[in-house]
Amino acid sequence: MSENEDIQARIAKLEEQIASLPSGSVSTKKINEKIYYYHRFSENKKRREKYIPAAEVESLKTQIQRRKELEAELKKLQGQVPAVRKEAPVQIHVFQTNVRIGETLRLFSGPVKKYKKRECISALGNYIYGDVQDRVFLLYGLRRTGKTTMIRQIIAGMSDADLEKTAFFQLTEKDHFSDINRDMKYLEENHYRYLFFDEVTLVSDFIENAALFSDIYAACGMKIVLSGTDSLGFLFAEDEELYDRCILLHTTFIPYREFETVLGVRGIDEYIRYGGTMSLSGTHYNEQSPFASAQKADEYVDTAIAHNIQHSLAGYHHGGHFRQIKDLYTRKELTSAINRGVEDINHEFTLEVLTRDFYSHDLGVSAKNLRRDQENPMELADHIDIAAVTERLRALLEIRNKEEQSVKIEESHRFQIREYLILLELIHEVNIVSLPYVNNREKRTIISQPGLRYAQACALIQSLMEDDQFNELSARERSFVTDRILNEIRGRMMEDIVLLETTLAYPDKEVVVVKFSIGEFDMLVFDPETISCEIFEIKHSTEIIPQQTRHLLDETKCAQAEHRYGTITGKYVLYRGETELVEEVQYVNVEEYLKGLGN
């Protein structure tokens, strides 16, 4: 190779590196005492500006500085062969959207190498490196459930050869499909194979143009991954534009097993407090949980759930699918109504916890347990205005801020909002069966993100503890009562967690709560293939107490269960202590049970 050919080869390599790096500069704006960062650059002789999240600023500055260094080196080389450069100028492609390729992808994916991987990442890897053709991969779920991290982990594990054929699109609501298509055409012409699109549902015309990804580019051999937080938008697209041309992976539900292995945090109580997102100050992840306080939990409901539903509906059939809740959307009250829908589910849960086995002047289980406490018994009714507390709780179940509503919340509104919450996999329903009267069925609603439920339930309990008569108790006595009540909440939530995870782990089995005229089985798992069942008591306790097995050993209850569900093959108490066999009942540590589900 001659000297000139060597210089030209180096020039071509530099131009390729420069094309993969952003140009321009980073500027700041101060709005209401808060600093915002923007990427300023020129495009088609026009000055453009895009908002940059604070977490990406340092990476962007590093890339811009690197581009300047390479441009200086290129200019120096070009000066050595001016005639060649004048005869054959090289055009550098300017991306219309925010696209990362080449060296920037290594910088982008590098920080997540130390993170543990979610189990569902295997499905994404199988798509990228498998034989699937003509389909796109939809990676969707609520915020902070690991979508972008999984993409970065896949990129971080790529070989240099695969990385050279990979591009990552960071999309915003300002992007348009015409610009996306232009950038994809360029990548296709240059033999790129793996395209990742983050927050694609933010693009206003995503649903109606989604078929572009599968019908044009995936059909030509590209592997395309579409990621976004508006889960409902993906479901709408899958039902129409991407019907039978996509693979779906929903990330919203994070089981206890992954909470422990991926986040490095152990214990069912920690899962109750923070479970539901991949954001907790644990061993492997270092973001603050959105459920660290009731205020943060409410913000999560607003931004991750309510906005999700409203944004997706607005983009589906040009906003023509709002159905019964169109009046709420038109009056700009839909987000508020969705928020209240989630709160209502939690209020109903809290009311049931406090008042199940309700007596006329008794706060239910909490009061009963306080009265029976062997070391420090207390008659709660002597220290709290039961009627006032109960009334306050019932009042909290009503829709609040009625004076601000121009549309009355009807049952049809609640029903449709509940439908969408089920589609988002935020809530699940488990059947409650009454024996021997099997036609009497109820539903138990479970929120799949325990931290969200716990934060809101705790806030509700604290409001109840403002009762004047209750506050006449000493600080120690008030703490004792509130601790016992919160323990009841944790106990009921542990039941919900076990019911939900068992239901999802065994889709071919029937998981129900069984109620009798007196007492219940906290969980019954029916196997229709073998005509057999297992029965469970679930206790938020570390101790083995004979009373815990009284329903499991009741011959009448067991006979009724076997008549309906076949032979009982196992009797279990799930609790927080050590696994141990006590007569015919197997005590099982609840964390070990949850980690073993599906195995």
Salt bridges, closest charged atoms under 4 A:
ASP6 OD2 - ARG10 NH1 3.87
GLU15 OE2 - ARG85 NH2 2.68
GLU33 OE1 - LYS30 NZ 3.53
GLU43 OE2 - ARG48 NH1 2.35
GLU49 OE1 - LYS29 NZ 2.99
GLU49 OE2 - ARG40 NE 2.74
GLU56 OE1 - ARG100 NH2 3.36
GLU69 OE1 - ARG66 NH1 3.55
GLU71 OE2 - ARG67 NE 2.96
GLU103 OE2 - ARG66 NE 3.89
GLU119 OE2 - ARG257 NE 2.67
ASP160 OD1 - ARG106 NH2 2.85
ASP175 OD1 - LYS50 NZ 3.69
ASP179 OD1 - ARG182 NH1 2.91
ASP183 OD1 - HIS93 NE2 3.50
GLU208 OE1 - HIS318 ND1 3.83
ASP215 OD1 - ARG245 NH1 2.57
ASP230 OD2 - HIS311 ND1 2.43
GLU240 OE2 - HIS317 NE2 2.70
ASP244 OD1 - ARG135 NH2 3.76
GLU258 OE1 - ARG118 NE 3.01
GLU260 OE2 - ARG266 NH1 2.61
GLU260 OE2 - LYS595 NZ 2.95
ASP269 OD1 - HIS540 NE2 2.65
ASP269 OD2 - ARG576 NH1 3.61
GLU270 OE2 - ARG273 NH1 3.79
ASP327 OD1 - HIS413 NE2 3.35
GLU343 OE1 - ARG400 NH2 2.75
GLU352 OE2 - ARG492 NH1 3.14
ASP357 OD2 - LYS368 NZ 3.74
ASP362 OD2 - ARG371 NH2 3.30
ASP373 OD2 - ARG484 NH1 2.76
GLU379 OE1 - ARG371 NE 2.75
GLU411 OE1 - ARG414 NH1 3.78
GLU419 OE1 - ARG323 NH2 3.11
GLU425 OE2 - HIS250 ND1 3.23
GLU429 OE2 - ARG418 NE 3.09
GLU495 OE1 - ARG444 NH2 2.99
ASP496 OD1 - ARG444 NE 2.85
ASP496 OD2 - ARG453 NH1 3.04
ASP496 OD1 - ARG492 NE 3.48
GLU510 OE2 - ARG441 NH2 3.93
GLU537 OE2 - LYS539 NZ 3.27
ASP554 OD2 - LYS557 NZ 3.17
GLU584 OE1 - LYS571 NZ 3.07
GLU592 OE2 - LYS595 NZ 3.24
